[in-house]
Amino acid sequence: MNYNEALNYIHSISWTFCKPGLERTQELCQGLGNPQNNLKFIHVAGTNGKGSYCSMLASVLKEAGYKVGLYTSPYITFFNERMAINGEPISNDELVAVTERVKMVADNMMDKPTEFELVTAIAFEYFNRNKCDYVVLECGLGGRLDSTNIIKTPVLSVITGISLDHTSILGNTVEEIAREKAGIIKEGVPVLWCGEDENATKEIEDVAKNRHSPVNFPNHNEIIIKKMTFEGTTFDYKAYKDIIIKLLGAYQPKNCANVLESIDILKANGLKISPKNVKIGLEKAVWHARFERVFDSPLVIFDGAHNPEGILASTQSIEQYFRNERVNVLTGVMADKDYTYIANCISQIADKVYCITPDNPRALDAKRYSEVYKSLGVNTEPFENVKSAVECAIFESKRDKKALVCLGSLYMYSEVTSVLFEYKNN
């Protein structure tokens, strides 16, 4: 098996988007000798903010001298990003070796695993082979029945927030979704709940109480912003002073405050993390496609926000950074998202909207999406491909001296940045 064959196997094992249940992952990992049982996890669920939180926490733990695994989804530019150790994605050779081992078990299963279940098992085997001290483990979808939830006793369970997303799978109300996310809470393991919805809070507290797990809360009112520019943000949070993060977005100080609360919990449970480790680790943290500055002339920001809560946070960031000056927006969305709400949010900050069809079977057609903006009275244009959309948006934004913000789907990132790279070098 070579690298391409490994990827083809991973992507072809099952086209099922989601088959709830832990049985297949448990059987798969049991056949591997349960590598996950040798690892210590920080388990992270939530509707939004998981990736940013995980990247910042992993960076701090690395700076503290620990060997840190990081498991996230989806990948942004290439598959190997989904599992990394101390910031370095899994190598092609090691991915092949681990996939061959996992394939031997999966091929003998009567009920074949889904792609996500297979990838999760590969990650567990990879982190175990490399003897990671800690693994920051992001849930794929939900929590209770997410493949990652076969782990027994994490050192910390984190739920970053709850909002309506994936309702066909997780539930139609915040309370139902909160119960699914709270499924990662384990007996006696401390919990960090970072959300603000009162109904979700009650659900999470009830589950935690039944499992004798203490619940901790950040206080976002104690964030004091000192400086926020396109170079980064400096802020204070409780005893932490002059924290600098390079991750852009008005919402990132909240994500960072959640990390700082986690650090206090982890230190109370025996981890050695100095104030210097915290400051350097946070400043070094990188997370692509979340209000990322990807081009300078004209200024281009990419934010993969793709659900109502995420889009609202992004448009609020645009208003804050650009001081209510309208921007151009390049956008594409999945058809199963609340794209009417998303379009309403974007219409409040957009001068012109360039609609594309993201590279995904679930994507909403650009022409159909553009019609939504027309009905809102927004100047809009649909494009048949990303290249023509980006070239037109760049040309017009530069001519009109406007910033361009790319919003609506992580699946646009690779194509958009590739076109920008070509444009820059021509």
Secondary structure, 3 states (H helix, E strand, C coil): CCHHHHHHHHHHCCCCCCCCCCHHHHHHHHHCCCHHHHCCEEEEECCCCHHHHHHHHHHHHHHCCCCEEEECCCCCCCHHHHEEECCEECCHHHHHHHHHHHHHHHCCCCCCCCHHHHHHHHHHHHHHHCCCCEEEEECCCCCCCCHHHHCCCCCEEEECCCCCCCHHHHCCCHHHHHHHHHHHCCCCCCEEECCCCHHHHHHHHHHHHHCCCCEECCCHHHEEEEEEECCEEEEEECCEEEEEECCCCCCHHHHHHHHHHHHHHHHHCCCCCCHHHHHHHHHHCCCCCCCEEEEECCEEEEECCCCHHHHHHHHHHHHHHHCCCCEEEEECCECCCCHHHHHHHHHCCEEEEEECCCCCCCECCHHHHHHHHHHCCCEEEECCCHHHHHHHHHHHHHHHCCCEEEECCHHHHHHHHHHHHHHHCC
